[in-house]
């Protein structure tokens, strides 16, 4: 039986908190928040904080603004570290008025595995789009499907060319479900 993989995202429901982008020790937003989904390990970031943009029920799995990076409760971080220690970097973050410990998850593995034919819609940047440096890269991926034969033994990774895809193995999905993690949503890819 082939391995199954799932896109991991935050449940978006009214009443849940909404987090902002990370800020540094001086209170300034991190210069390039896209770096958190680049698929590579990052140099030390200093102590980061995550502002609460919209108060509400705190989640154990959230994402920063625009889904840049997962922010997880320490018990969820332990699952990531246990099941995929070589492909996650855990950065401590402070969340205002939260006594519990949270960490930002940086996924350090990027895999070229999007199945263009099986996905619902795949668009690429073209010269006419006015961004010549992006020509040939994915512009949009709807209903993403991956070619599992290209994944190997990865349990957590980002999809090359479309880094919005934070993908986890079925093994990690089941562990998150058994732990009753608040805030996770899974879509099979």
N, C-alpha and C positions, 0 to 999 in steps of 0.2 A: 504494500500500500504506500503510495507516494506521500511525502511530507506535505502538510498543509501550513499555509502562512496567512497572517492577518495584519491588516493595517491597524495600528493602535492610535486611538485618538481620544480626546476628552469628550465626555457626555456633555452636550450643550442643552441645559435645561434651565428654565426660569427658577430663580431661587438659589442657584449655585454661585459661588464667588467667581469673579473674573480677575485674572492676574495680568499685570503689566509686563513690560520688558525689564530685564535686569538692570540694576543701577550699581555703580561702584561705591567705594567707601565715602566719596565726596557727594554722593547723591546724584551724580550725572549718569544719564542712560549710557549703557555700553555702546561704544562708537559703532560697532558693526554686529547687530544681533543675529545676522545670518550666519555668523561663524559657528554658532551653536548647532547648526544642522549641516555643517560642511562635510561630515563623515570622517573627520580626523581628530586626533587628540589635540587638546589646546594647551598652551603654556599656562603657568599659574595665573589666575585671574584676580587674586586678592579676594577679600571678603565681598561677596555680592549680596544684594538684597533684591527682593521681588515685591513691588508695591501691589496692594490690592486695589484694583481699578473699580470693582463693583463688589461691595460686601455681600455675603450670603453664606450658604452652607459650604464649609471647607471640604475640599476633596483630597483624597490620597493620591490621585493622579490628575494633574492639571497641565496645561501648556501656557507658556508665556504668550504675550500678545502676538497675534497672527500665527499662532502655532509654532513659533520658532524653536522652542525646546520644552521637553517634558520636565515638570517639577513634581517630585514624588516625596511622599512621607518616607521616613527612614525604613519602615518595615517593607515598603515596596522596593526601595533601593536595594535592600538585602536580597530580594528575589532576583533582581537583575544581576547583582554581583555574584550570586551563587550559580545561576544558570548560564551566564555569559560574561565571565570575568575579563576575558581578553578583548571584548568589543564595547565596553562601556567605561566611561570616565565619569565619576561622581563628584560634583562640585558642591560643597556646602553653600547653602543660601539662607538668608534670614527672611522671614515673612513677618511683617509688622504684627505685633501683639499675638504671635502664635508661640506658645510654649514648646510645642513639639518641633522636632528637627526635620527639616526638608532638604532635599538635594536636587540639583539640576542634573539631568542625565544627558551626557554628550555621547552619542553613538559614534564609534570610531571606525566603523566598517561601511564601505560604499561598494555596492555590487551592481554591475550592469546586467540587469535581469528583467526589465520591463518587456513584456510580450506585446509588441505593437499590434499584431494581428488579433490576439484574443481580447485586448482591451476594447472598451466601447468606442473610445475616440482618442486619437493621439495627434497632436498638432506640433509642428516644428517651427522654429523661428526661420524666417526667410529674409532675403535682402530687402524686399519691399516693406518689411516691418520697421525699418529704420534703426535697427540695432545690429550692425554687421558683426560685432564681436560675439553675438549669440547665435549666428546662423548655424543650423544643424542641431542645436540643442532643443530639448522639449520645451514647448511653449505652454502646452496644456495636456494633461492626461486625465481622462474621465473614465470611470469604471475600470481602474487599473487592474491588470492581471499580470502575474509574473511567470517567468519560465523557471520552474522549480529545479530543473536540471542544472541551472547556473548558480544555484545558491550554496551548494555543498552542505557543510554542517553548521552553517550560521544559524544562530538563535535570535539575534537582534542585528538589524542593519538598516541602512538608508538606501534608497534606490538611486543609482547613478543617473544623473540628468534630470531627475525630478525629486529633489531632496525633501519635499513635503511628505514623501512616503516613509514613515517610520514603521518598519515591518518586524514582526516577531513570529517565532515558531509556534506551532500548536502546543508544544511542551510548556513554553512560557505563558501562553494564553491560559492553559489549564491551571497553572500555578497561580496566576492572578485571580482566576475565578474561584479556586479553592480558598484563597485568602480573603475573598469577598471585598476586593479593593473598590473603594468608592470613587467613581468618576471615569472608569474606563469604558471604551466602546471599541468593538472589534468588527472589522469588515474583512471577509475572506478575500484574498487576492490570488 
